[in-house]
Amino acid sequence: MATTIQSTDLDFDTIKTRLKDYLKKQNEFNDYDFEAAGLSNLLDVLAYNTHFNGLIANFAINESFLNTAQLRSSIISHAEALGYVPRSYTSSQAKLNLSISISASDRPNLVDLPRGVTFTTSIDNVSYTFRTREKYTATPNSAGVYNFVTADGLTEIPVYEGIEKVKTFFVGDTGDNQIYVIPDITIDTTTIRVRVFDTAVSSTFDTYTNINTARRITPTSTHYQIKEVPNGYYEIIFGDGLSTGKAPTAGNMIKIDYLSTKGTAGNGASIFTTNVQVQGENLAVLTNTASAGGSFREGIESIRQNAPIYFTSQRRMVTAEDYRGQILTNFNSFVDDVTTWGGADNDPPVYGRVYVSLKFKDDVDNATQQNIKARIISELTDNFAIATIDTIYVDPVNTFLELSTTFNFDPDLTSRTAGSTQNLVQSTIQTFFANNLEKFGQVFRRSNLLTIIDDLDEAILNTKMEVKVQQRFTPSLGLTRSYNIYFPVPISAPDDKNYIISSSKFTVNNISCVLRNRLSSTTMEVVDTSGNVVIDNIGSYTAAAGRIDLTGLNVTAFEGTSIKVSVLPTNQSTIRPLRASLLNLDQEISKASAILDYQNTQVSLSGGTQTSSSGSTTSSGSSSGY
């Protein structure tokens, strides 16, 4: 006789069935008709109760782990336990050259530009306000022009998009549990300024800074912590007077000002105006760097990925992965992805170095990129890295894939045409690259993409895909040069029937030519568009190393912005990028083609024709037995 109820499923009907099975095995209910009795209603209640309790338990367990949590509040809580603070909204930032001109002989020796000067710009016919966050000074040159500079002496003055808001708190009795919450989800936490006044009417104050910028903390240090609370707002937490610094006392007034921003909407502004006058003169504005870096608050998937990486670095930069974690945490408003590797893993090995490759967001211009690289050195590696380790930047290397896709297509199984299905397949491939590749370390697996294509429509019966890997180089026109082209994968060995290497067109000796390897050889040659050899030996390729060495090539013209060199890899199924390589799709060359394949066609073995169910016939040529 059963003494327990076996129920591990969350399905209501399964739970109710198992309750019935249990009761039927009891002597009192041997011949009981559960469906026609009132006891069925009681079983419904029990089953519903068990079902809901099971669901609640399942949800609760999922929310208990960072990898499975779905609620933002749960993920924030797990990240906090790892010491990770998710990024808030970030203000778009531009760099301006600001100046005034005073021709009077009694002009002052020093002029101040106050904090909070506003500038107006327009993006897509929408007006945005930018403002300064510091006070800047200027001294005149011989012509009476005052160029405002930063504390470092730079003329590029940063301005930030957003509306300045102020939140004021009064500190109560020390026995109370003081909570300071800023009710604004669009706050840029990097623009917060916290000042603590002795009283509500006091003019003197202590400025508190973010504890993440602290190098040394004493009982008198003035630092604050900030965290996102479950409702999406932000809470300011002060020290305890001991390990985390000085705490405000009863009667103090806390004044917090910050920027409330519109995130990415402020990116791309290049023309700024202002009606502000300094010393009675109009402020001249010249844009040095267009606005960039504005972003929304960090998404839950990004938090899920970055929190463990940040935790492993522990605010130190020893391993290459530590560099990646710190850069992603501190500069993810500008940097889309980062890859790092030690000098021992470089080719060739160079010890005492850490190599860093940054993929910046699309709207970050070159001047801002250089500024971010300099800040990484000054703010991170100079403070957290081992002194004898140098940071070397390596530009990302774009490696392109050429995908030639063919699929068998039965028009009788769909309302789509062959042409529209080809377009659907091609757009699906592009979406696959955008979602799964184009970042460091992302591996292309052909079978994963083929599975997605096969599932697009039942009319797609099967799919075949040829994969080539492409690198690009820009030759020096009119000069004889040697070029080394590196691929992140081994190149196929020479073949006696098919060329392994090909290229886009370029001009040599007034002849339109392409590169290819000689059949059954690793020797590279230059041929014209008809296949006639122009230069029989221009170098060679090393299959295992994935390298092409060209010697004595003199190009006088080429198509496009660079010469494309395509190779057939040893393994077309898996393309794994190395170090700073990023896998992209060459949309111009990659094509999808449909092959009509009618499944209702019958093959006649005797007549030499293919007869369809509709009675039409098509020639089948010679046939073989099945």
SULSUL-V247433 format. One record per pair of residues at least 12 apart in sequence whose C-alpha atoms are under 10 Angstrom apart, sorted by the first residue. I is the first residue (numbers start at 1). J is the second residue. Records with the same first field share a line. If there is no record, write none. Layout:
BEGIN
I = J / J
END
This chain:
BEGIN
1 = 22 / 24 / 25 / 26 / 27
2 = 21 / 22 / 23 / 24 / 25 / 26
3 = 22 / 23 / 25 / 26
4 = 19 / 22
5 = 18 / 19 / 20 / 21 / 22 / 23
6 = 18 / 19 / 21 / 22
7 = 19 / 50 / 51
8 = 54
9 = 50 / 51 / 54 / 55
10 = 47 / 48 / 50 / 51 / 52 / 53 / 54 / 55 / 58
11 = 47 / 48 / 50 / 51 / 52 / 54 / 55
12 = 44 / 46 / 47 / 48 / 49 / 50 / 51 / 52
13 = 44 / 47 / 48 / 51
14 = 47 / 51
15 = 43 / 44 / 46 / 47 / 48 / 50 / 51
16 = 40 / 43 / 44 / 45 / 46 / 47 / 48 / 50 / 51
17 = 43 / 47
18 = 47
19 = 43 / 44 / 46 / 47
20 = 32 / 34 / 35 / 40 / 43
62 = 74
63 = 75 / 78
64 = 77 / 78
65 = 77 / 78
66 = 78 / 79 / 300 / 303 / 304 / 305 / 307 / 308
67 = 301 / 304 / 305
68 = 304
69 = 300 / 304
70 = 300 / 301
71 = 230 / 300
72 = 229 / 230 / 231 / 232 / 299 / 300 / 301 / 303
73 = 228 / 229 / 230 / 231 / 232 / 300
74 = 230 / 300
75 = 230 / 300 / 301 / 303 / 304 / 307
76 = 227 / 228 / 229 / 230 / 232 / 300 / 303 / 304 / 307
77 = 227 / 228 / 229 / 230
78 = 303 / 304 / 307 / 308
79 = 303 / 304 / 306 / 307 / 308 / 310 / 311
80 = 227 / 228 / 307
81 = 307 / 311
82 = 307 / 308 / 309 / 310 / 311 / 312 / 314
83 = 307 / 308 / 310 / 311 / 314 / 315
84 = 227 / 303 / 306 / 307 / 308 / 309 / 310 / 311 / 329
85 = 212 / 225 / 226 / 227 / 228 / 298 / 303 / 307 / 310 / 329
86 = 227 / 228 / 297 / 298 / 299 / 300 / 302 / 303 / 304 / 306 / 307 / 329
87 = 188 / 189 / 190 / 227 / 228 / 295 / 296 / 297 / 298 / 299 / 302 / 303 / 329 / 330 / 331 / 332 / 333
88 = 185 / 186 / 187 / 188 / 189 / 190 / 227 / 228 / 232 / 233 / 234 / 263 / 295 / 296 / 297 / 298 / 299 / 333
89 = 185 / 186 / 187 / 188 / 189 / 190 / 259 / 260 / 261 / 262 / 263 / 264 / 294 / 295 / 296 / 297 / 298 / 333
90 = 160 / 161 / 162 / 186 / 187 / 188 / 189 / 190 / 191 / 259 / 260 / 261 / 262 / 263 / 264 / 293 / 294 / 295 / 296 / 297 / 298 / 332 / 333
91 = 130 / 159 / 160 / 161 / 162 / 163 / 186 / 187 / 188 / 189 / 190 / 191 / 259 / 260 / 261 / 262 / 263 / 264 / 265 / 266 / 267 / 291 / 292 / 293 / 294 / 295 / 296 / 333
92 = 130 / 159 / 160 / 161 / 162 / 261 / 262 / 263 / 264 / 265 / 266 / 267 / 268 / 269 / 290 / 291 / 292 / 293 / 294 / 295 / 333 / 334
93 = 130 / 131 / 132 / 158 / 159 / 160 / 161 / 162 / 266 / 267 / 268 / 269 / 289 / 290 / 291 / 292 / 293 / 294 / 368
94 = 130 / 131 / 156 / 157 / 158 / 159 / 160 / 161 / 266 / 267 / 268 / 269 / 270 / 272 / 287 / 288 / 289 / 290 / 291 / 292 / 293 / 368
95 = 155 / 156 / 157 / 158 / 159 / 160 / 270 / 286 / 287 / 288 / 289 / 290 / 291 / 292 / 367 / 368
96 = 148 / 155 / 156 / 157 / 158 / 159 / 270 / 271 / 272 / 284 / 285 / 286 / 287 / 288 / 289 / 290 / 291
97 = 147 / 148 / 149 / 154 / 155 / 156 / 157 / 158 / 284 / 285 / 286 / 287 / 288 / 289
98 = 113 / 136 / 138 / 146 / 147 / 148 / 149 / 155 / 156 / 157 / 283 / 284 / 285 / 286 / 287 / 288
99 = 113 / 138 / 140 / 145 / 146 / 147 / 148 / 149 / 155 / 278 / 281 / 282 / 283 / 284 / 285 / 286
100 = 138 / 140 / 144 / 145 / 146 / 147 / 148 / 277 / 278 / 279 / 280 / 281 / 282 / 283 / 284 / 285
101 = 140 / 141 / 143 / 144 / 145 / 146 / 147 / 278 / 279 / 281 / 282 / 283 / 284
102 = 140 / 143 / 144 / 145 / 146 / 278 / 279 / 280 / 281 / 282
103 = 143 / 144 / 145
104 = 144
105 = 144
107 = 140 / 144 / 279
108 = 139 / 140 / 144 / 279
109 = 138 / 139 / 140 / 141 / 144 / 146
110 = 137 / 138 / 139 / 140 / 146
111 = 136 / 137 / 138 / 139 / 140 / 146 / 147 / 148 / 278 / 279
112 = 135 / 136 / 137 / 138 / 139 / 146 / 148 / 278 / 279
113 = 132 / 134 / 135 / 136 / 137 / 138 / 148 / 149 / 276 / 277 / 278 / 279 / 283
114 = 132 / 133 / 134 / 135 / 136 / 137 / 278
115 = 131 / 132 / 133 / 134 / 135 / 136
116 = 130 / 131 / 132 / 133 / 134 / 135 / 159 / 160 / 164
117 = 130 / 131 / 132 / 133 / 134 / 135 / 159 / 274 / 275 / 276 / 277
118 = 130 / 131 / 132 / 133 / 159 / 160 / 161 / 162 / 163 / 272 / 273 / 274 / 275 / 276
119 = 131 / 132 / 159 / 160 / 161 / 271 / 272 / 273 / 274 / 275 / 276 / 285
120 = 161 / 269 / 271 / 272 / 273 / 274 / 275
121 = 161 / 266 / 269 / 270 / 271 / 272 / 273 / 274
122 = 266 / 268 / 269 / 270 / 271 / 272 / 273
123 = 265 / 266 / 267 / 268 / 269 / 270 / 271
124 = 265 / 268 / 269
126 = 265 / 266
127 = 266
128 = 161 / 162 / 163 / 261 / 262 / 265 / 266 / 269 / 272
129 = 159 / 160 / 161 / 162 / 163 / 261 / 266 / 272 / 273 / 274
130 = 158 / 159 / 160 / 161 / 162 / 163 / 164 / 259 / 261 / 266 / 272 / 273 / 274 / 291
131 = 158 / 159 / 160 / 161 / 162 / 163 / 164 / 259
132 = 157 / 158 / 159 / 160 / 161
133 = 157 / 158 / 159 / 160 / 164 / 191 / 192 / 193 / 258 / 259
134 = 150 / 151 / 157 / 158 / 159
135 = 148 / 149 / 150 / 151
136 = 148 / 149 / 150 / 151 / 155 / 157
137 = 149 / 150 / 151 / 153
138 = 150 / 153 / 155
146 = 283
147 = 284
155 = 288
156 = 286 / 287 / 288 / 289
157 = 287 / 288 / 289
158 = 288 / 289 / 291
159 = 291
160 = 191 / 259 / 261 / 266 / 291 / 292 / 293 / 294
161 = 259 / 260 / 261 / 262 / 263 / 265 / 266 / 267 / 291 / 292 / 294
162 = 186 / 187 / 188 / 258 / 259 / 260 / 261 / 262 / 263 / 266
163 = 187 / 258 / 259 / 260 / 261 / 262
164 = 187 / 191 / 192 / 257 / 258 / 259 / 260 / 261
165 = 184 / 187 / 192 / 256 / 257 / 258 / 259 / 260
166 = 182 / 192 / 193 / 194 / 255 / 256 / 257 / 258 / 259
167 = 180 / 181 / 182 / 183 / 194 / 254 / 255 / 256 / 257 / 258
168 = 180 / 182 / 194 / 195 / 196 / 200 / 253 / 254 / 255 / 256 / 257
169 = 181 / 196 / 200 / 252 / 253 / 254 / 255 / 256
170 = 196 / 197 / 199 / 200 / 248 / 249 / 250 / 251 / 252 / 253 / 254 / 255
171 = 196 / 199 / 248 / 249 / 250 / 251 / 252 / 253 / 254
172 = 248 / 249 / 250 / 251 / 252 / 253
173 = 249 / 250 / 251
174 = 247 / 248 / 249 / 250 / 251
175 = 250
176 = 250
178 = 236 / 237 / 238
179 = 235 / 236 / 237 / 238
180 = 226 / 234 / 235 / 236 / 237 / 238 / 254
181 = 226 / 227 / 228 / 229 / 233 / 234 / 235 / 236 / 237
182 = 228 / 232 / 233 / 234 / 235 / 236 / 256 / 258
183 = 231 / 232 / 233 / 234 / 235
184 = 232 / 233 / 234 / 260
185 = 228 / 231 / 232 / 233 / 234 / 260 / 261 / 297
186 = 232 / 233 / 234 / 259 / 260 / 261 / 262 / 263 / 296 / 297
187 = 233 / 234 / 258 / 259 / 260 / 261 / 262 / 263 / 297
188 = 258 / 259 / 260 / 261 / 262 / 263 / 294 / 295 / 296 / 297
189 = 210 / 226 / 227 / 234 / 258 / 259 / 260
190 = 210 / 258 / 259
191 = 257 / 258 / 259 / 260
192 = 208 / 209 / 210 / 226 / 256 / 257 / 258 / 259
193 = 207 / 208 / 209 / 210 / 255 / 256 / 257 / 258 / 259
194 = 206 / 207 / 208 / 209 / 210 / 222 / 223 / 224 / 236 / 254 / 255 / 256 / 257 / 258
195 = 207 / 208 / 209 / 222 / 253 / 254 / 255 / 256 / 257
196 = 208 / 222 / 247 / 248 / 249 / 252 / 253 / 254 / 255 / 256
197 = 248 / 251 / 252 / 253 / 254 / 255
198 = 248 / 249 / 250 / 251 / 252 / 253 / 254
199 = 250 / 251 / 252 / 253 / 254
200 = 251 / 252 / 253 / 254 / 255
201 = 252 / 253
202 = 252 / 253
205 = 252 / 253 / 254 / 255
206 = 222 / 248 / 254
207 = 222 / 223 / 224 / 254 / 255
208 = 221 / 222 / 223 / 224 / 225 / 238 / 246 / 247 / 256
209 = 221 / 222 / 223 / 224 / 225
210 = 222 / 223 / 224 / 225 / 226 / 236 / 238
211 = 223 / 224 / 225 / 226 / 238 / 239 / 244 / 245
212 = 224 / 225 / 226 / 315
213 = 379
215 = 383 / 384
216 = 244 / 245
217 = 242 / 243 / 244 / 245 / 246
218 = 241 / 242 / 243 / 244 / 245 / 246
219 = 239 / 240 / 241 / 242 / 243 / 244 / 245 / 246 / 247
220 = 239 / 241 / 242 / 243 / 244 / 245 / 246 / 247
221 = 239 / 241 / 242 / 243 / 244 / 245 / 246 / 247
222 = 238 / 239 / 241 / 244 / 245 / 246 / 247 / 248
223 = 237 / 238 / 239 / 244 / 245 / 246 / 247
224 = 236 / 237 / 238 / 239 / 244 / 245 / 246 / 247
225 = 237 / 238 / 239 / 244
226 = 238
236 = 256
261 = 294 / 295 / 296
262 = 294 / 295 / 296
263 = 292 / 293 / 294 / 295 / 296 / 297
264 = 291 / 292 / 293 / 294 / 295 / 296 / 333 / 363
265 = 292 / 294 / 295 / 296
266 = 291 / 292 / 293 / 294 / 295
267 = 290 / 291 / 292 / 293 / 294 / 295 / 363 / 364
268 = 289 / 290 / 291 / 292 / 293 / 294 / 363 / 364 / 365
269 = 287 / 289 / 290 / 291 / 292
270 = 286 / 287 / 288 / 289 / 290 / 291 / 292
271 = 285 / 286 / 287 / 290 / 291
272 = 285 / 286 / 287 / 290
273 = 285 / 286 / 287
288 = 367
289 = 364 / 365 / 366 / 367 / 368
290 = 363 / 364 / 365 / 367 / 368
291 = 363 / 364 / 365 / 368
292 = 333 / 334 / 361 / 362 / 363 / 364 / 365 / 368
293 = 331 / 332 / 333 / 334 / 335 / 360 / 361 / 362 / 363 / 364 / 368
294 = 333 / 334 / 363
295 = 332 / 333 / 334
296 = 333
297 = 333
298 = 332 / 333
303 = 329
306 = 324 / 325 / 326 / 328 / 329
307 = 325 / 329
308 = 325
309 = 321 / 322 / 323 / 324 / 325 / 326 / 328 / 329
310 = 322 / 323 / 324 / 325 / 326 / 327 / 328 / 329
311 = 325 / 326
312 = 325
313 = 325 / 326
314 = 326
315 = 380 / 383 / 384 / 385
316 = 380 / 381 / 383 / 384 / 385 / 386
317 = 380 / 381 / 382 / 383 / 384 / 385 / 386 / 389
318 = 354 / 381 / 384 / 385 / 386 / 389
319 = 340 / 341 / 342 / 354 / 385 / 386
320 = 339 / 340 / 341 / 342 / 343 / 353 / 354 / 355 / 356
321 = 338 / 339 / 340 / 341 / 342
322 = 340 / 384 / 385
323 = 338 / 339 / 340 / 341 / 354 / 355 / 356 / 376 / 380 / 381 / 384 / 385 / 391
324 = 337 / 338 / 339 / 340 / 341 / 356 / 357 / 358
325 = 338 / 339 / 340
326 = 376 / 380 / 381 / 384
327 = 339 / 356 / 358 / 372 / 373 / 376 / 380 / 381
328 = 358
330 = 376 / 379 / 380
331 = 360 / 372 / 373 / 375 / 376
332 = 360 / 361
333 = 360 / 361 / 364
334 = 358 / 359 / 360 / 361 / 362 / 363 / 364 / 365 / 368 / 369 / 372
335 = 358 / 359 / 360 / 361 / 362 / 364 / 369 / 372
336 = 358 / 359 / 360 / 361 / 362 / 439
337 = 357 / 358 / 359 / 360 / 361 / 438 / 439 / 440
338 = 356 / 357 / 358 / 359 / 360 / 396 / 439 / 440 / 441 / 580
339 = 355 / 356 / 357 / 358 / 359 / 394 / 396 / 439 / 440 / 441 / 579 / 580 / 581
340 = 354 / 355 / 356 / 357 / 358 / 391 / 392 / 393 / 394 / 440 / 579 / 580
341 = 353 / 354 / 355 / 356 / 357 / 579 / 580
342 = 354 / 355 / 356 / 389 / 391
343 = 355 / 389 / 390 / 391 / 392
345 = 579
346 = 579
347 = 579
351 = 389 / 390
352 = 386 / 387 / 388 / 389 / 390 / 391
353 = 388 / 389 / 390 / 391 / 392
354 = 389 / 390 / 391 / 392 / 393
355 = 390 / 391 / 392 / 393 / 394 / 579 / 580
356 = 373 / 391 / 392 / 393 / 394 / 395 / 396 / 579 / 580
357 = 392 / 393 / 394 / 395 / 396 / 397 / 440 / 579 / 580 / 581
358 = 372 / 373 / 393 / 394 / 395 / 396 / 440 / 580
359 = 395 / 396 / 397 / 438 / 439 / 440 / 580 / 582
360 = 372 / 396
373 = 393
376 = 391
377 = 390 / 391 / 392
394 = 579 / 580
395 = 580 / 581
396 = 439 / 440 / 579 / 580 / 581 / 582
397 = 440 / 471 / 472 / 487 / 488 / 577 / 578 / 579 / 580 / 581 / 582 / 583
398 = 438 / 470 / 471 / 472 / 577 / 580 / 581 / 582 / 583 / 584 / 585
399 = 438 / 469 / 470 / 471 / 472 / 486 / 487 / 488 / 577 / 580 / 581 / 582 / 583 / 584 / 585 / 586
400 = 438 / 468 / 469 / 470 / 471 / 472 / 564 / 565 / 566 / 581 / 582 / 583 / 584 / 585 / 586 / 587
401 = 444 / 467 / 468 / 469 / 470 / 471 / 566 / 567 / 575 / 583 / 584 / 585 / 586 / 587 / 589 / 590
402 = 465 / 466 / 467 / 468 / 469 / 470 / 566 / 567 / 568 / 584 / 585 / 586 / 587 / 588 / 589 / 590 / 591
403 = 426 / 429 / 446 / 465 / 466 / 467 / 468 / 469 / 585 / 586 / 587 / 589 / 590 / 591 / 592
404 = 464 / 465 / 466 / 467 / 468 / 589 / 590 / 591 / 592 / 593
405 = 422 / 425 / 426 / 429 / 450 / 453 / 463 / 464 / 465 / 466 / 467 / 590 / 591 / 592 / 593 / 594
406 = 422 / 425 / 462 / 463 / 464 / 465 / 466 / 591 / 592 / 593 / 594 / 595
407 = 421 / 422 / 425 / 450 / 453 / 454 / 459 / 460 / 461 / 462 / 463 / 464 / 465 / 592 / 593 / 594 / 595 / 596 / 597
408 = 454 / 459 / 460 / 461 / 462 / 463 / 464 / 593 / 594 / 595 / 596 / 597 / 598
409 = 421 / 422 / 457 / 458 / 459 / 460 / 461 / 462 / 463 / 593 / 594 / 595 / 596 / 597 / 598 / 599
410 = 458 / 459 / 460 / 461 / 594 / 595 / 596 / 597 / 598 / 599 / 600
411 = 458 / 459 / 460 / 596 / 597 / 598 / 599
412 = 459 / 597 / 598 / 599 / 600
413 = 457 / 458 / 459 / 460 / 461 / 598 / 599
414 = 457 / 458 / 459 / 460
415 = 459
416 = 457 / 459
417 = 594
418 = 459 / 460 / 593 / 594 / 595 / 596
419 = 592 / 593 / 594
421 = 456 / 457 / 459 / 460 / 592 / 593 / 594
422 = 591 / 592 / 593 / 594
423 = 591 / 592 / 593
424 = 453 / 456 / 457 / 592
425 = 452 / 453 / 454 / 456 / 457 / 460 / 591 / 592 / 593 / 594
426 = 453 / 587 / 590 / 591 / 592 / 593
427 = 587 / 592
428 = 449 / 452 / 453 / 456
429 = 449 / 450 / 452 / 453 / 585 / 587 / 590 / 591 / 592
430 = 584 / 585 / 586 / 587 / 590
432 = 444 / 448 / 449 / 452 / 585
433 = 449 / 583 / 584 / 585
434 = 584 / 585
436 = 583
437 = 582 / 583 / 584 / 585
438 = 581 / 582 / 583 / 584 / 585
439 = 577 / 580 / 581 / 582 / 583 / 584
440 = 577 / 578 / 579 / 580 / 581 / 582 / 583
441 = 576 / 577 / 578 / 579 / 580 / 581 / 582 / 583
442 = 575 / 576 / 577 / 578 / 581 / 582 / 583
443 = 574 / 575 / 576 / 577 / 578 / 582 / 583
444 = 572 / 573 / 574 / 575 / 576 / 577 / 583 / 584
445 = 572 / 573 / 574 / 575 / 576
446 = 464 / 465 / 466 / 467 / 572 / 573 / 574 / 575
447 = 464 / 465 / 573 / 574
448 = 573
449 = 465
450 = 462 / 463 / 464 / 465
451 = 463
459 = 596 / 597 / 598 / 599
460 = 594 / 595 / 596 / 597
461 = 595 / 597 / 599
463 = 592 / 593 / 594 / 595
464 = 592 / 593
465 = 572 / 573 / 591 / 592
466 = 568 / 572 / 573 / 590
467 = 566 / 567 / 568 / 569 / 571 / 572 / 573 / 574 / 575 / 590
468 = 491 / 500 / 501 / 565 / 566 / 567 / 568 / 569 / 570 / 571 / 572 / 575 / 590
469 = 487 / 488 / 489 / 491 / 501 / 565 / 566 / 567 / 568 / 569 / 572 / 575 / 583 / 584 / 585 / 586
470 = 486 / 487 / 501 / 502 / 503 / 564 / 565 / 566 / 567 / 568 / 569 / 583 / 584 / 585 / 586
471 = 485 / 486 / 487 / 488 / 503 / 562 / 563 / 564 / 565 / 566 / 567
472 = 485 / 486 / 503 / 504 / 561 / 562 / 563 / 564 / 565 / 566
473 = 485 / 561 / 562 / 563 / 564 / 565
474 = 555 / 558 / 560 / 561 / 562 / 563 / 564
475 = 506 / 553 / 554 / 555 / 556 / 557 / 558 / 561 / 562 / 563
476 = 553 / 554 / 555 / 556 / 557
477 = 507 / 553 / 554 / 555 / 556 / 557 / 558
478 = 508 / 509 / 553 / 554 / 555 / 556 / 557
479 = 552 / 553 / 554 / 555 / 556
480 = 551 / 552 / 553 / 554 / 555 / 556
481 = 550 / 551 / 552 / 553 / 554 / 555
482 = 538 / 539 / 549 / 550 / 551 / 552 / 553 / 554
483 = 539 / 548 / 549 / 550 / 551 / 552 / 553
484 = 539 / 541 / 547 / 548 / 549 / 550 / 551
485 = 541 / 546 / 547 / 548 / 549 / 550 / 565
486 = 541 / 542 / 545 / 546 / 547 / 548 / 549
487 = 543 / 545 / 546 / 547 / 548 / 566 / 567 / 569 / 577 / 578 / 581
488 = 545 / 546 / 547 / 569 / 575 / 576 / 577 / 578 / 579 / 580 / 581 / 582 / 583
489 = 543 / 544 / 545 / 546 / 547 / 567 / 568 / 569 / 570 / 571 / 572 / 574 / 575 / 576 / 577 / 578
490 = 542 / 543 / 544 / 545 / 546 / 547 / 567 / 568 / 569 / 570 / 571 / 575
491 = 541 / 542 / 543 / 544 / 545 / 546 / 547 / 548 / 567 / 568 / 569 / 570 / 571
492 = 542 / 543 / 544 / 546 / 567 / 568 / 569 / 570 / 571 / 572
493 = 520 / 521 / 522 / 541 / 542 / 543 / 544 / 568 / 569 / 570
494 = 517 / 518 / 519 / 520 / 521 / 522 / 523 / 541 / 543
495 = 517 / 518 / 519 / 520 / 521 / 522
496 = 518 / 519 / 520 / 521
497 = 519 / 520
498 = 517 / 518 / 519 / 520
499 = 516 / 517 / 518 / 519 / 520 / 521 / 567 / 568
500 = 516 / 517 / 518 / 519 / 520 / 521 / 522 / 566 / 567 / 568 / 569
501 = 515 / 516 / 517 / 518 / 522 / 524 / 541 / 548 / 565 / 566 / 567 / 568 / 569
502 = 514 / 515 / 516 / 517 / 524 / 526 / 564 / 565 / 566 / 567 / 568
503 = 515 / 516 / 526 / 563 / 564 / 565 / 566 / 567
504 = 558 / 559 / 560 / 562 / 563 / 564 / 565 / 566
505 = 528 / 529 / 557 / 558 / 559 / 560 / 562 / 563 / 564 / 565
506 = 526 / 528 / 555 / 556 / 557 / 558 / 559 / 560 / 562 / 563 / 564
507 = 528 / 554 / 555 / 556 / 557 / 558 / 559
508 = 526 / 527 / 528 / 534 / 535 / 553 / 554 / 555 / 556 / 557 / 558
509 = 534 / 554 / 555 / 556 / 557
510 = 555 / 556 / 557
511 = 527 / 528 / 529 / 534 / 556 / 557
512 = 526 / 527 / 528 / 529 / 530 / 534 / 557 / 558
513 = 526 / 527 / 528 / 529 / 530 / 531 / 532 / 533 / 534 / 535 / 555 / 558
514 = 526 / 527 / 528 / 529 / 530 / 531 / 533 / 534 / 558 / 563 / 564 / 565
515 = 527 / 528 / 535 / 538 / 550 / 563 / 564 / 565 / 566
516 = 531 / 538 / 540 / 565 / 566 / 567
517 = 536 / 537 / 538 / 539 / 540 / 541 / 567
518 = 533 / 536 / 537 / 540
521 = 540 / 541
522 = 539 / 540 / 541 / 542 / 543 / 548
523 = 536 / 537 / 538 / 539 / 540 / 541 / 542 / 548 / 549 / 550
524 = 536 / 537 / 538 / 539 / 540 / 541 / 548 / 549 / 550 / 551
525 = 537 / 538 / 539 / 540 / 550
526 = 538 / 539 / 553
535 = 553
537 = 550 / 551 / 552
538 = 550 / 551 / 552 / 553
539 = 551 / 552 / 553
543 = 569 / 570
544 = 570
546 = 567 / 569 / 570
548 = 565 / 567
598 = 612
599 = 612 / 613
600 = 612 / 613 / 614
601 = 613 / 614 / 615 / 616 / 617 / 618
602 = 617
603 = 617 / 618 / 620 / 623
604 = 620 / 623
605 = 620 / 622 / 623 / 624 / 625 / 626
606 = 623
607 = 619 / 620 / 621 / 623
608 = 620 / 621 / 622 / 623
609 = 621 / 622 / 623
END
